[in-house]
Amino acid sequence: MENVYYTRIEKEAIPSLTFNKELDFDQHNDIIQRLEKATLLGNIHHSKVIIYFQDDEGYKKVETTVWATGTKFICLKGGMWIPISRILDVEYGC
């Protein structure tokens, strides 16, 4: 990943973030497959991953369990949602 500073946040802070602006950035080229793998890890092993994403204010990262991957959003443990269009990458093995 590029040399960008990601602010670490708790998943409980996600509902207060905004995702309204149109942004242009490079996602990992296999982002859907990576999110699906994170979902399997979360549901089968209750494993956490780090999600790198961008909200309207800047770059963020959150360590959490992914419960579901939809067509436009992922659902995290606790019912938090992040738009897939804002996710840059996923890191396993946390």
C-alpha atoms as an extended CHARMM CRD file, in Angstrom:
* protein
*
        94  EXT
         1         1  MET       CA              0.0000000000        0.0000000000        0.0000000000  PROA      1               0.0000000000
         2         2  GLU       CA              1.0400000000        3.5580000000       -0.5500000000  PROA      2               0.0000000000
         3         3  ASN       CA              2.6540000000        5.5950000000        2.2280000000  PROA      3               0.0000000000
         4         4  VAL       CA             -0.4880000000        7.0160000000        3.7760000000  PROA      4               0.0000000000
         5         5  TYR       CA             -1.2000000000        7.5220000000        7.4630000000  PROA      5               0.0000000000
         6         6  TYR       CA             -4.3250000000        5.6580000000        8.5450000000  PROA      6               0.0000000000
         7         7  THR       CA             -6.0750000000        6.8160000000       11.7050000000  PROA      7               0.0000000000
         8         8  ARG       CA             -6.9710000000        3.7890000000       13.8000000000  PROA      8               0.0000000000
         9         9  ILE       CA            -10.5810000000        3.8750000000       14.9760000000  PROA      9               0.0000000000
        10        10  GLU       CA            -12.8470000000        1.6100000000       16.9880000000  PROA      10              0.0000000000
        11        11  LYS       CA            -15.6960000000       -0.0060000000       15.0670000000  PROA      11              0.0000000000
        12        12  GLU       CA            -18.1820000000        1.7570000000       17.3480000000  PROA      12              0.0000000000
        13        13  ALA       CA            -17.0810000000        5.0790000000       15.7710000000  PROA      13              0.0000000000
        14        14  ILE       CA            -18.0840000000        4.0120000000       12.2480000000  PROA      14              0.0000000000
        15        15  PRO       CA            -21.7270000000        5.2270000000       12.4590000000  PROA      15              0.0000000000
        16        16  SER       CA            -20.4380000000        8.7690000000       13.0480000000  PROA      16              0.0000000000
        17        17  LEU       CA            -18.3710000000        8.7430000000        9.8240000000  PROA      17              0.0000000000
        18        18  THR       CA            -19.6710000000       10.1410000000        6.5450000000  PROA      18              0.0000000000
        19        19  PHE       CA            -19.3280000000        8.6490000000        3.0580000000  PROA      19              0.0000000000
        20        20  ASN       CA            -20.9780000000       11.3040000000        0.8930000000  PROA      20              0.0000000000
        21        21  LYS       CA            -18.1530000000       12.7710000000       -1.2090000000  PROA      21              0.0000000000
        22        22  GLU       CA            -17.0640000000       11.3720000000       -4.5520000000  PROA      22              0.0000000000
        23        23  LEU       CA            -13.4930000000       10.1160000000       -4.1130000000  PROA      23              0.0000000000
        24        24  ASP       CA            -10.9310000000        8.7670000000       -6.5320000000  PROA      24              0.0000000000
        25        25  PHE       CA             -8.4600000000        6.2220000000       -5.1530000000  PROA      25              0.0000000000
        26        26  ASP       CA             -7.0570000000        2.8040000000       -5.9850000000  PROA      26              0.0000000000
        27        27  GLN       CA             -8.6430000000       -0.2180000000       -4.3600000000  PROA      27              0.0000000000
        28        28  HSD       CA             -6.8450000000       -3.5390000000       -4.1370000000  PROA      28              0.0000000000
        29        29  ASN       CA             -7.6240000000       -5.2100000000       -7.4680000000  PROA      29              0.0000000000
        30        30  ASP       CA             -9.1450000000       -8.2930000000       -5.7470000000  PROA      30              0.0000000000
        31        31  ILE       CA            -11.0970000000       -6.3750000000       -3.0810000000  PROA      31              0.0000000000
        32        32  ILE       CA            -14.2990000000       -8.4340000000       -3.3580000000  PROA      32              0.0000000000
        33        33  GLN       CA            -12.4140000000      -11.7310000000       -3.0470000000  PROA      33              0.0000000000
        34        34  ARG       CA            -10.4480000000      -10.3500000000       -0.0910000000  PROA      34              0.0000000000
        35        35  LEU       CA            -13.6510000000       -9.2240000000        1.6330000000  PROA      35              0.0000000000
        36        36  GLU       CA            -15.2810000000      -12.6010000000        1.0060000000  PROA      36              0.0000000000
        37        37  LYS       CA            -12.2580000000      -14.3150000000        2.5760000000  PROA      37              0.0000000000
        38        38  ALA       CA            -12.4900000000      -11.9280000000        5.5560000000  PROA      38              0.0000000000
        39        39  THR       CA            -16.1790000000      -12.8440000000        5.8900000000  PROA      39              0.0000000000
        40        40  LEU       CA            -15.3530000000      -16.5540000000        5.9520000000  PROA      40              0.0000000000
        41        41  LEU       CA            -12.6520000000      -15.9720000000        8.5510000000  PROA      41              0.0000000000
        42        42  GLY       CA            -15.0940000000      -13.9600000000       10.6460000000  PROA      42              0.0000000000
        43        43  ASN       CA            -17.9590000000      -16.4390000000       10.4680000000  PROA      43              0.0000000000
        44        44  ILE       CA            -16.0000000000      -19.6760000000       10.8180000000  PROA      44              0.0000000000
        45        45  HSD       CA            -13.0560000000      -18.6990000000       13.0210000000  PROA      45              0.0000000000
        46        46  HSD       CA            -14.2660000000      -15.3870000000       14.5030000000  PROA      46              0.0000000000
        47        47  SER       CA            -10.9670000000      -13.9680000000       13.2280000000  PROA      47              0.0000000000
        48        48  LYS       CA            -10.3830000000      -10.2460000000       13.0660000000  PROA      48              0.0000000000
        49        49  VAL       CA             -8.9830000000       -8.4060000000       10.0620000000  PROA      49              0.0000000000
        50        50  ILE       CA             -7.8610000000       -4.8410000000        9.5040000000  PROA      50              0.0000000000
        51        51  ILE       CA            -10.0010000000       -2.9010000000        7.0320000000  PROA      51              0.0000000000
        52        52  TYR       CA             -8.2790000000        0.0910000000        5.3920000000  PROA      52              0.0000000000
        53        53  PHE       CA            -10.7900000000        2.5900000000        4.0780000000  PROA      53              0.0000000000
        54        54  GLN       CA            -11.4420000000        6.2580000000        3.3860000000  PROA      54              0.0000000000
        55        55  ASP       CA            -14.3210000000        8.3030000000        4.7470000000  PROA      55              0.0000000000
        56        56  ASP       CA            -15.0620000000       11.9320000000        3.7980000000  PROA      56              0.0000000000
        57        57  GLU       CA            -12.4140000000       13.1930000000        6.2530000000  PROA      57              0.0000000000
        58        58  GLY       CA             -9.4680000000       10.9180000000        5.4350000000  PROA      58              0.0000000000
        59        59  TYR       CA             -7.8820000000        7.4930000000        5.7130000000  PROA      59              0.0000000000
        60        60  LYS       CA             -8.9700000000        5.1570000000        8.5070000000  PROA      60              0.0000000000
        61        61  LYS       CA             -8.3480000000        1.6000000000        9.6310000000  PROA      61              0.0000000000
        62        62  VAL       CA            -10.3730000000       -0.6140000000       11.9210000000  PROA      62              0.0000000000
        63        63  GLU       CA             -9.5970000000       -4.0310000000       13.3840000000  PROA      63              0.0000000000
        64        64  THR       CA            -12.8040000000       -6.0280000000       13.4550000000  PROA      64              0.0000000000
        65        65  THR       CA            -14.7020000000       -9.1300000000       12.4020000000  PROA      65              0.0000000000
        66        66  VAL       CA            -16.5190000000       -9.0570000000        9.0490000000  PROA      66              0.0000000000
        67        67  TRP       CA            -19.9010000000      -10.7800000000        9.2760000000  PROA      67              0.0000000000
        68        68  ALA       CA            -21.2060000000      -10.2460000000        5.7360000000  PROA      68              0.0000000000
        69        69  THR       CA            -20.1410000000       -8.9590000000        2.3270000000  PROA      69              0.0000000000
        70        70  GLY       CA            -22.9160000000       -7.6070000000        0.1470000000  PROA      70              0.0000000000
        71        71  THR       CA            -22.8270000000       -5.9960000000       -3.2720000000  PROA      71              0.0000000000
        72        72  LYS       CA            -22.3060000000       -2.4520000000       -1.9510000000  PROA      72              0.0000000000
        73        73  PHE       CA            -21.5090000000       -2.7420000000        1.7790000000  PROA      73              0.0000000000
        74        74  ILE       CA            -19.8090000000       -4.9640000000        4.3190000000  PROA      74              0.0000000000
        75        75  CYS       CA            -21.3610000000       -5.6160000000        7.7140000000  PROA      75              0.0000000000
        76        76  LEU       CA            -19.0550000000       -5.7570000000       10.7160000000  PROA      76              0.0000000000
        77        77  LYS       CA            -19.6160000000       -7.3740000000       14.0740000000  PROA      77              0.0000000000
        78        78  GLY       CA            -22.0590000000       -5.1830000000       15.9730000000  PROA      78              0.0000000000
        79        79  GLY       CA            -24.0620000000       -4.1810000000       12.8810000000  PROA      79              0.0000000000
        80        80  MET       CA            -21.6830000000       -1.5040000000       11.5820000000  PROA      80              0.0000000000
        81        81  TRP       CA            -21.5920000000       -0.9470000000        7.7910000000  PROA      81              0.0000000000
        82        82  ILE       CA            -18.8290000000        0.3270000000        5.4650000000  PROA      82              0.0000000000
        83        83  PRO       CA            -19.3750000000        0.9740000000        1.7340000000  PROA      83              0.0000000000
        84        84  ILE       CA            -17.2110000000       -1.3510000000       -0.3710000000  PROA      84              0.0000000000
        85        85  SER       CA            -16.4960000000        1.5740000000       -2.7060000000  PROA      85              0.0000000000
        86        86  ARG       CA            -14.5020000000        3.1840000000        0.1580000000  PROA      86              0.0000000000
        87        87  ILE       CA            -12.4120000000        0.1280000000        1.1350000000  PROA      87              0.0000000000
        88        88  LEU       CA             -8.8320000000        0.1720000000       -0.0540000000  PROA      88              0.0000000000
        89        89  ASP       CA             -7.5680000000       -3.1280000000        1.3290000000  PROA      89              0.0000000000
        90        90  VAL       CA             -7.9570000000       -5.8770000000        3.9280000000  PROA      90              0.0000000000
        91        91  GLU       CA             -5.1850000000       -7.3290000000        6.0930000000  PROA      91              0.0000000000
        92        92  TYR       CA             -5.5330000000      -10.8110000000        7.5780000000  PROA      92              0.0000000000
        93        93  GLY       CA             -3.8450000000      -12.4460000000       10.5440000000  PROA      93              0.0000000000
        94        94  CYS       CA             -4.4500000000       -9.8060000000       13.2070000000  PROA      94              0.0000000000
